[in-house]
Amino acid sequence: MDLKELEQIDANEFRHWYYRSKFLALKKMIDNIQADEILDVGAGSGIFSKMMLMDNSCQSACCLDTGYTFNKIDFINGHQIQYLNKIDLINQTLVLFVDVLEHIDDDTAFLREYVEKMPAGCHVLISVPAFMFLWSRHDVFLNHQRRYTRAQLEKVVRAAGLDIMDTRFFFGLIFPIAACMRIFSRMRKNDAVKSDLVSVPSWLNIFLTGIHVLETETLFRINKLCGLSVFCLAKKPT
């Protein structure tokens, strides 16, 4: 989770529809992968690692972010979570890059650097924002360099030395509404640069979460067409 976005939410981030929904998609992508320990690169607040530990989806987690000023160890639901600002060797068999690559100038070189440290057979799960025509004040606020098509993300992943197992779009059910809002916001040239992610009323939070629970179990399985995020599951060759 981008720490700049955390400041925009005045509610519990674990209950926010966006993060709850994205976690469901993340879990669905790695349904058949057994990983006792995960490495969460560019983890920020570490929300997705924490959610996996709270859900007993893994036994321990390592959050890696250059923004951490010191290393520490904590515990979530009885499971260890470690925070590091650098790593020399990757021993984990599942590595997450959740909304990270869009911040990097040379995304291929950045990803390849981590792939070279991974053990053979390591799984990698990546998510990035989709489609440059959705570029808005939200991307500027978060210091994004780009948004991706599915083909563009696949090209980066292959160039970094990974074999692609699956790619899909998520947030497809709200895509038409969100796309119209993003395009309209660009027409209002005086709009302040800020994140689109804000707290919403309880009823709307429940409604949006419910929509994406439904999407995770239906459309997400086959969605190669459109959405606000692109997910990619890949593997380092053995």
N, C-alpha and C positions, 0 to 999 in steps of 0.2 A: 504494500500500500504506500503510495506516495505521501510523504509526511506533509506536503503542502495541502493535499486533499483532506487529511485528517483535521486540519485546522478549520475546514469549512463545515464539518459535521458536528453539531452540538448534541447529537444522540450517541448511544452506544454503537460503535462501528460494527460490532458482531451482529447486530440486529438490522443494520441498514440493508435495504433490499438489494443494492448493487453488489455488495460484498458477499452476502448470503447466496445470491444467485450465481455469481462467478465461482464461488466455492463449489456449488453443486456441479457446474460444468467441468471444473477442474477434476473433481472426483470421478465423474463419468468418463473422462478421457483416460484415466489411469485405473479403471475398474479391474482389469486383469493383470495388474502389475503388483508384485509383492515387494515392498520396500520398507525395511525396518527403520532406516534413517534417511532423511531427505536433506538436501542442500538447497536453500532458498536464496538465489543470487539476486542482489538488489532488493532485499526484503523490506526495507523501510521499517514500518511498524511491526512487520512479521505476522500480519494478520492471517495469512493463509496457512503458514506453518502452525500457528496457534490453533486455528480451526481444525487442522488435521490431527493435532495432538488431542484436542478436546473430543474429537470424534473417534479417537483410537484408530485412525487410518494409518498411523505410523507410531513407532516406539520412541523416537527421538528426532530432533530437528536441529539444523545448524543454519542460522540466518547470517548472510554475508552482505555487508553494505559498507562502502567507503565512508559513508556519513557517520558511522559509529565512532565516537571519540575514544572508546575503550572496550576491551573484550569482557564479557561476563557470562555467567551461567545462571539460568533460572529454571523453574519447574512449572509445567502446565498439566493439570489433571494427572499428576504423578509422573509425568514424562519430562525428560531433560530437554531444554532448549538452550542452545548456545548462540551467542552473538559475537561475530568476528568482523574485523575490518579488512582482513586479507587472508588468503589461503594459498598454500604452495602445492598441495596434493589433494585430490578429491578421492575419497574412499567410498562415498555414498553411491548407491545404485540408481537413485532418482534425483535429478536436478531440475529445479523450477526456475524459469525466467518469466515471471508474471509481470507484464507491462514494463519491460526493461529495455529491450533493443531499440525502441523508438526514441530513446534518449541519447543514443550513442552515435557519434559521427560516423565511424566505420563499424557498422554492426557485424559484418562478416568477420573481421579480424578479432573483434571483441569476443564473439561466440567461439571462434576457433581456438582462442587462447585457453578457454575453459575446457573445450573438447579435448585438447591435448593433455590436460591434467586428469581426465576421467579414465576409469578402468574400462576395458573393452566390455561391451554388452550393457553399458550404463544407459538408462532411459533419460530423455530430456523432454520436458513439457514447457512449451513456450506460448504466451499469449501476447498479442499486440493489437493496437487500435486499427480499424479497417478503413480503407478508402480515403484517398487524398481529397476527394470532393466533399468529404465531411469535415475538412479542416476548419477550425473555428477558434474563437478566443480561448476555449478550453485547452486546446493544444498549445497555444502560445503561453498560457498561464503555467502549464506543466513543463515547459521547455522541451517539447517534443521536436524531433528533427524531421519526422515523416509519419505517415500512416501507410498501411500495407494492403495490397491485394493478396489473395491466397497464393497466387503464382509467385509474387515477389518474395513472400516469406519463405516459400519452399526453395527458391533459388538461393537465398541467404543460408538456409539450413544445410542444403547440400554442399555449398561452397565451403562451409565450416567443417565438413568431414562427417556429417551424420546421414544416416539412412532414414527416410521419412516413412512412418508407419500410418499416419492419418492426419488430415487437416480438415477443420470444420469452422463454420461461422457460428457465433453465439450472439444473443440479443437480437435475434431475427424477428421476433414477434413485434418488438417496438421499433424496428428499423424504419418503417415508413414515416412514423410520427417524428422520431428523432432526426431523421434526415431533413425533413421539412423545417424543423426548428433550427437546425444548424445552418442550413442554406439561408433562411430568413434572417438569422442573426448576423450573417456576413453583410447583408444589405444595410443593416443599421450601423453605419461606420463609426458612430460615436459611442458604441457599447463599450463598457469597461472590460478589460482583460480579467477574466475570472474563471473559476472552475464551474462546470455545469452540475457538479455533484454537490447536492445540498441535502439537508434534512427535509423530510416530507411529513405530512400528517400521518398519524398511526394507521388510519384506514387505507391511505394510499400506499404506505409501506407494505401492508399486508397484501393488498391487491397486486402490486408489482412483484412481490416475492412469489405469490401464487401463480402468476403468469409464467414466471421463469422456472418454477417447479414443473409445470406442464411442458414447457419448451424442452427442458432437459430430458424428459422422458419420451418426447415425440420428435419434433422438428430437428433438434440438435443432432440426432443420430445420423441424419442424411443431408444436413444443410451445407451444401458446397456453393451456395449462390450469394447470400448476402447476410450481413449482420453488422453490429458495431465493433465486434472483436473477432480476431482470427486466432484459433487454437491450432497448435501443431504438436503432435507427439512423434518423437524421433528416437533413434537409438545409435549408439556408437558401434560401428562394425566390430565383430569378434575376430 
